[in-house]
Amino acid sequence: MLLARSRLMMPRERHGDHGYHLERSAYLLLSRLEAEGPMTIGRLAECFQLDVSTVNRQSAGLLRQGLLERIPDPDGGLARKLRITPAGTEDLTADRRMRRSRLGRALAGWSAEEIAGFEAALTRFNQVMEQEEGRDWPRREPEG
C-alpha cells in the first residue's frame, strides 16, 4: 500500500507540459481499457470489484475531459462501451513515463539482483493476493 500511495507513484503536483498527473482511479481505468480494449461499465466494475455507480462516477470525469468515449458495442450488443481516446492514450503514456522515471530514480542505487528480487517478490505477492480473491495472476484474456 505504501508503494501504491507514495508520492513516487502518485504525485499530486503539476508537471511540465503534461499539466497534471492522472488520479489513481483514472490511471487504473485508462490502463485497463488500453490493455483490454473497449468495455462496458458493468465489465469494468466486475474487473475492479467495484459498484457500477462508482465506475460510472469515475468514468464520467474522464468522458468530460475527452480521455474516454462511449461507443456502440463492436460485437453488436445493446450496451455501449467505453474506449480510451487518443488524448487518453497520450495522457496515460505521459503519466506512465513519469512514474517509471521516478521509480527508476528510487531504484538507481539498487543492484540488478536486488531489482530482480523486488520484481519477483511483487509478482509473487500479486499472485497470492489474486488467488485469495479467486482470480488468476497474471490475468487471463477475457472470454468473448
Helices and strands as residue ranges (DSSP letters): H 2-5, G 16-18, H 24-36, H 41-48, H 52-64, E 68-71, E 81-84, H 86-106, H 112-132
